[in-house]
Amino acid sequence: MMHTEGIRDVIRYIRKFKGSTIVIRIDDDVIDSPLFSTHIHDLALLHETGIRIVLVPGAHNHISRVLDSYDISWKMEDAIRTTTDEGTNFIMMAAFDVSNRIMARLSAERLTAVIGNWVRARGRGVIDGVDYGSAGIVDKIQLDSLVCALEDGFLPILPCIGWTSTGRPYNISSTELAVSVAVALKAEKLFFLGLGNTISINDYTIPKTADLSPEGRLAALSVDDIDSFLEKNRTKTTDPHSLDKMTDLLVQARTACLKGVPRVHILDADIDGVIPTEIFSDLGSGTMIYRNNYGTFRNMTRDDIPAVLSLMNPFVEKGVLLPRKNEEIERRVKDFVVFEIDGGIRACAALHIYQENMGEIAAIAVDEAYTHMGIGPRLMKLLIQRGKTAKVSSIFVLTTQSADWFEKFGFSVANIDQLPKERREKWDTKRKSRMLLLSF
Ligand SMILES: CC(C)(COP(=O)(O)OP(=O)(O)OC[C@H]1O[C@@H](n2cnc3c(N)ncnc32)[C@H](O)[C@@H]1OP(=O)(O)O)[C@@H](O)C(=O)NCCC(=O)NCCS
């Protein structure tokens, strides 16, 4: 059964994303995969929640097959396909065929899709002596009519073709197209959905600072860390083809983020429900590329109290944290800091200051789904700094089961007699918490 917090997350995210736009670039091999119809079904559900969806189908494999079957010569130059004028017609045919197949599936979900020529393009021309022939780049997205289609409830599909003002078609990279469309539409999110798109610790070297999910998936990566990620993995002997693909996605994700798309997500189409999970839960099941502000530490307000109480509840039940009442937290609300992701409180802690010039770190809790990400240590650093600013001479904690963890921050076991008077009076003789002290 779904966890209560999970249900609250879904409701919060439905509210947050209603009316916003998500651009999804789908690899064409997803269409032939067993989960294709499930993903399309999920899109129909998302559409019902009021999220606007734009699809940009990749057609790389399909185009290769069509060109080969008609004996049209083509080659890849720097990851860009070049072919003859005659080849362009076959590329169009293949690209539209992929879009049509997606449209057929959407129809089965009673979604009205529309395939359109919203893309103005121009040829890449000749660069360093290489003639890029049929390959073009996006010049402009015809935004007005695309927005109209979305406002009217249609689901636009943009094949990887663009036309010049005189009607000449060019083949454009669907990844680049998806980025241009997401930027032009000021999309909330851009998804790259493809088979095997998982970045896991089993196949990649992942920077220590990056957020890992409990099963070892790279859950989130800042654009600032993309270069170091790619550098680390260039020297590692992973499958070069999948590294090339990932490199392209990460570089495009960075471009999108830097041009204003808040978050880009790399999603594995082999995972059932990967799209809704990525939207409606904080950790998702893919890799999120973000520019900044993924999770912030801030002072707690009264409005946060219910969320903080439910965050602490599982630890109270386990006897790790003391039970606290609403009023008690309200009285000391200024002492608390919380860590928030997308409006959800995922960690909290407090620093209480006593007359004896001592501070107490209390009620530190990190949502179990977010442990091992360094959130706890960042909270500790922040509160220790607060204590120093308030000129306390030492900070203590009372703990039953987490002494080893606090010792990592320089705390050491102390005698209960050293507690400030007010706190010693409240010390529970049955609970027998240990006192750990950090002196400055
Ligand atoms: C303890 C806690 C705050 C750590 O938060 P975090 O953000 O996961 O911290 P970290 O990123 O440092 O990762 C946790 C590390 O501490 C270790 N750890 C977790 N709980 C621990 C405990 N009770 N005692 C010793 N070590 C512990 C983990 O094994 C992990 O080690 P690793 O990095 O070598 O794998 C969090 O697990 C929590 O909220 N626990 C329940 C509440 C609690 O115990 N509060 C303190 C009561 S006084």
Ligand as a Chemical Component Dictionary entry (heavy atoms), coordinates in Angstrom:
data_LIG
# 
_chem_comp.id                   LIG 
_chem_comp.type                 NON-POLYMER 
_chem_comp.pdbx_formal_charge   0 
_chem_comp.three_letter_code    LIG 
# 
loop_
_chem_comp_atom.comp_id 
_chem_comp_atom.atom_id 
_chem_comp_atom.alt_atom_id 
_chem_comp_atom.type_symbol 
_chem_comp_atom.charge 
_chem_comp_atom.model_Cartn_x 
_chem_comp_atom.model_Cartn_y 
_chem_comp_atom.model_Cartn_z 
_chem_comp_atom.pdbx_ordinal 
LIG C1  C1  C 0 21.006 10.154 11.714 1  
LIG C2  C2  C 0 20.464 10.946 10.526 2  
LIG C3  C3  C 0 20.122 12.369 10.947 3  
LIG C4  C4  C 0 21.533 10.943 9.405  4  
LIG O1  O1  O 0 21.101 11.744 8.342  5  
LIG P1  P1  P 0 21.744 11.594 6.864  6  
LIG O2  O2  O 0 21.364 12.797 6.091  7  
LIG O3  O3  O 0 21.391 10.283 6.298  8  
LIG O4  O4  O 0 23.299 11.586 7.186  9  
LIG P2  P2  P 0 24.513 11.082 6.269  10 
LIG O5  O5  O 0 24.406 11.653 4.899  11 
LIG O6  O6  O 0 25.739 11.321 7.083  12 
LIG O7  O7  O 0 24.330 9.519  6.054  13 
LIG C5  C5  C 0 24.110 8.697  7.123  14 
LIG C6  C6  C 0 25.406 8.004  7.570  15 
LIG O8  O8  O 0 25.354 7.882  8.991  16 
LIG C7  C7  C 0 25.146 6.526  9.335  17 
LIG N1  N1  N 0 24.100 6.482  10.335 18 
LIG C8  C8  C 0 22.777 6.660  10.187 19 
LIG N2  N2  N 0 22.159 6.539  11.367 20 
LIG C9  C9  C 0 23.119 6.282  12.268 21 
LIG C10 C10 C 0 23.110 6.035  13.667 22 
LIG N3  N3  N 0 21.988 6.039  14.353 23 
LIG N4  N4  N 0 24.285 5.828  14.275 24 
LIG C11 C11 C 0 25.434 5.805  13.573 25 
LIG N5  N5  N 0 25.515 6.031  12.258 26 
LIG C12 C12 C 0 24.366 6.256  11.604 27 
LIG C13 C13 C 0 24.708 5.831  8.073  28 
LIG O9  O9  O 0 25.057 4.478  8.085  29 
LIG C14 C14 C 0 25.461 6.603  7.012  30 
LIG O10 O10 O 0 26.786 6.178  6.955  31 
LIG P3  P3  P 0 27.561 6.069  5.548  32 
LIG O11 O11 O 0 27.571 7.460  4.960  33 
LIG O12 O12 O 0 28.906 5.575  5.958  34 
LIG O13 O13 O 0 26.757 5.128  4.732  35 
LIG C15 C15 C 0 19.205 10.269 9.917  36 
LIG O14 O14 O 0 19.509 8.933  9.624  37 
LIG C16 C16 C 0 17.998 10.309 10.821 38 
LIG O15 O15 O 0 17.184 11.200 10.707 39 
LIG N6  N6  N 0 17.871 9.328  11.690 40 
LIG C17 C17 C 0 16.709 9.230  12.559 41 
LIG C18 C18 C 0 16.632 10.314 13.578 42 
LIG C19 C19 C 0 17.811 10.345 14.513 43 
LIG O16 O16 O 0 18.423 9.329  14.804 44 
LIG N7  N7  N 0 18.107 11.535 15.018 45 
LIG C20 C20 C 0 19.096 11.740 16.034 46 
LIG C21 C21 C 0 18.398 11.555 17.324 47 
LIG S1  S1  S 0 19.209 12.397 18.564 48 
# 
loop_
_chem_comp_bond.comp_id 
_chem_comp_bond.atom_id_1 
_chem_comp_bond.atom_id_2 
_chem_comp_bond.value_order 
_chem_comp_bond.pdbx_ordinal 
LIG C1  C2  SING 1  
LIG C2  C3  SING 2  
LIG C2  C4  SING 3  
LIG C2  C15 SING 4  
LIG C4  O1  SING 5  
LIG O1  P1  SING 6  
LIG P1  O2  DOUB 7  
LIG P1  O3  SING 8  
LIG P1  O4  SING 9  
LIG O4  P2  SING 10 
LIG P2  O5  DOUB 11 
LIG P2  O6  SING 12 
LIG P2  O7  SING 13 
LIG O7  C5  SING 14 
LIG C5  C6  SING 15 
LIG C6  O8  SING 16 
LIG C6  C14 SING 17 
LIG O8  C7  SING 18 
LIG C7  N1  SING 19 
LIG C7  C13 SING 20 
LIG N1  C8  SING 21 
LIG N1  C12 SING 22 
LIG C8  N2  DOUB 23 
LIG N2  C9  SING 24 
LIG C9  C10 SING 25 
LIG C9  C12 DOUB 26 
LIG C10 N3  SING 27 
LIG C10 N4  DOUB 28 
LIG N4  C11 SING 29 
LIG C11 N5  DOUB 30 
LIG N5  C12 SING 31 
LIG C13 O9  SING 32 
LIG C13 C14 SING 33 
LIG C14 O10 SING 34 
LIG O10 P3  SING 35 
LIG P3  O11 DOUB 36 
LIG P3  O12 SING 37 
LIG P3  O13 SING 38 
LIG C15 O14 SING 39 
LIG C15 C16 SING 40 
LIG C16 O15 DOUB 41 
LIG C16 N6  SING 42 
LIG N6  C17 SING 43 
LIG C17 C18 SING 44 
LIG C18 C19 SING 45 
LIG C19 O16 DOUB 46 
LIG C19 N7  SING 47 
LIG N7  C20 SING 48 
LIG C20 C21 SING 49 
LIG C21 S1  SING 50 
# 
